Every structure is written in C-alpha cells, then in structure tokens.
Amino acid sequence: MLSEGYAAVTSRRVAAEAGLKPQLVHYYFRTMDDLFLALYRRRADQGLERGRQALLSDQPLWALWELSREARGTSLTMEFVALGNHRKAIRAEIMSSAERFRADQLTAVRSVFERYDVDTNRYPPMVCTVLMTAISQFLVIEQEMLGMSTGHAEVIAFVEEFLTSMEGARR
C-alpha cells in the first residue's frame, strides 16, 4: 500500500510478500475488504495505544506533535482514507477509530491546558487538538506524497514555538 497504493494490493501480492500460497490468504480473509479491515484495525489499535502513551509523557503536546508527524503512518492512513472513499465499511472503521483518538487527545489536551493554566477561551482545547493534527498530517501529505515543502519550515517553527511556550523546549 505504501509503495504503490491500495489498488495494487491483491491476494496474490499479499501471499507472495508473506511467502504463502494465495489460497491461504482467502482462507483467513474471505474478501480483500476483510483483509483491509483487519489490517486497519490492527494499525488503529496500535496507533491508539501509541497515542495514549504519548499523551502520558512528561511533554504530552510535544509527544502528540511528534506522533502525528510520522510520515509512514500518515501515508498509510491516507491510503486507507482513499480506500474508504470506495468502501463504506472501511470508511466507518476509520471514522470510529479517528473519533476515539480525537476523544483521547481532547481529554489529554484539556488536562494539560489546565495544568499549565492556559486561557482556554483564547486557546480552545478542541481547536488546538484539531489544528496540531491537521497541520502535521497536511505537512506529511505535501512532503511525502507531493514532494512539496514550501512554507513547511516556517509552519513547523511556528507550532514548535507555541509548544515551547506551553511545555518548554523539547526534551
């Protein structure tokens, strides 16, 4: 999926990559959608756990920023989103896990803002949560998928200055 996109994923290619016979793929996954759903659920569960761990760190805002800037994970998520545009079950799974992660993020950001005595009228936790995730993912999409980086350094510096004002320098 990462190198050629979701459309290039077939049971034969999956079997060849895994060193198996194609029939075995269909033994465990009746359809390709079943395989995609299993893969997405596994990655989403891992992502949710990594997100929870990041948000428990000494610098949860920095950890959230770094987690959401991981190019490989964001690129794979975008492939699933593209697949979800054509497959309702996958779209529903993406939405469900994204909502769970957003709820976890929001709870943590609220707690962090309370601890740092942040003016939540000026910096609403939901807005900051969505902006940090959206900015980081958009930068990855532009860089990794389009090869574009104009303005990235300035945006990263802006966000990181904000994070430094909240949590101090990244440790």
N, C-alpha and C positions, 0 to 999 in steps of 0.2 A: 504494500500500500504506500509506503513512504517513497519508494523509488519510482514507481510507475502509476500510482493512483489505484483507487478501489476497483476500477473497471478491469484492471489487469489481473485481479485476484480470481483464480479459478481453483476448483478442487484438484485438478491435475498439478497446478503450480504449487499449491499448498502441500500436496503429497510429496512432490519432488523436493521441495525445500526441507521437509521433515524426514525425508528418506523413507517414505511409506508408499504403499500402493493406493491409488485414488479411491478404491472401494472402501478402504479403511476410513477415509475422511467422511464418506457418506454413511458409514456405519455409526459414527459418533454424532454427525451433524446431518440430519435429513436433507436440509437445504443450505444453500450458501448464506441465506439470512440467519439461519440458526448459528452458523459458524461466526458470522459477523457480530451477532448479538452476544455470543459467549465471549468473544474477544473484547468487545466494547465493555461488557460488564466487568470483566477481569481488570481491564485497564482503569475503568472508572472507580472500582473499589480500591485499587492501588493508589489512584490519584486522590481519592477522598482521605485515605489514611495518611498519605504524604502531606496533604493539606492540613489535616488535624495536627500532625506532628510539627509542621512549620508554625502553625498558629500558637503552639505551646512553647515555642522557643523564647529566649530572652528578648529577641527583637522580632516580634511576630510580623510587623509591617514589612521589614526588610525581607524576612523569610517568604512572605506571601509574594512580594515583588519578584524575588529570585525564582521562586517556583513557577510563577506564571510566565516568566521569560524563557523557559526552557524550549528551545527550538524544536527538538524532536517530538516532544509531547504535544505541542501546539500544532505542528504539521500533521501529526496523526489525527488529532481531534478535527482538524479542518477536512481531512479526507472522510472522516465519519459524518461530519456535517453535510458534505457534498452527497454522500451516500444516503443520508437521511432525507435529503430533498426528494429522493425517488422511492424511499422505503419507509412507510409510516411507522412500523414497529421500531425501527432504528431511531427515527426522529423522536418518538415517545420516550425511548430509553435515554437518549441524550438529554432531553428536556428534564426528565426525572432526576438524573444524576447531577446535572448543572444546577437545578433548584436546591438539591441537598447541599452541594458545595457552597452555593451562594449563601444559604442559611447559616452554615458553619462559619463562613467568612464574616458575615454580618455580626453574628454573635461575638466573635473574637474582636472585630474592629471596634464594636461598641465598648467592650470591656477594656481594650487598650486605650481608647479615647477617654474613657472615664478615669483610668489610672493616670494618664498624662494630663488630665484636666483640660481637654480640648474643648473649645467652644463648638458644640455640635450644631448650633444654629448657623455658624459660619462654615463649618466642615461637616455636613451631614454624613454619618457613617455609611449609609447606603450609597450615596453619591461617590464617596471616596472608594468604597469597595468596587463598585462597577467601573469607575474610571481607571483604577490601577489595573484591573484585569483586562479591560478593553484596550488600554494603551499598550500594555505589554504584549498582548496577543496580536494586535494590529502591527506592531513593530516586527514581530516574528514573521507574520504573514508577508509583509513587504520585503523583508530581508531574505527569508528562506525561499519563498515561492516566486517572488518577482525580481529578486536581486537588487532591490531599491533600498537606499539608505539615507537619502537626502532628508535632513532635519532630525534624524534619529539621535545623534549625539546631543543636540540641544534639548530634545524631549526627555531623554534619559537623565541628563544633568538636572533638569527642572524637577522631575519626580524625585530623584535622589537627594536633591537639596531639601525638598519637602520632608522626605523620610528622615533625613539627618536632623531637621528641626524637631521632629517628633521623638525619635529614638536615639539620636546621637549617631556618630559615624558607624558604618557597618563594621561589625567585629567578625 
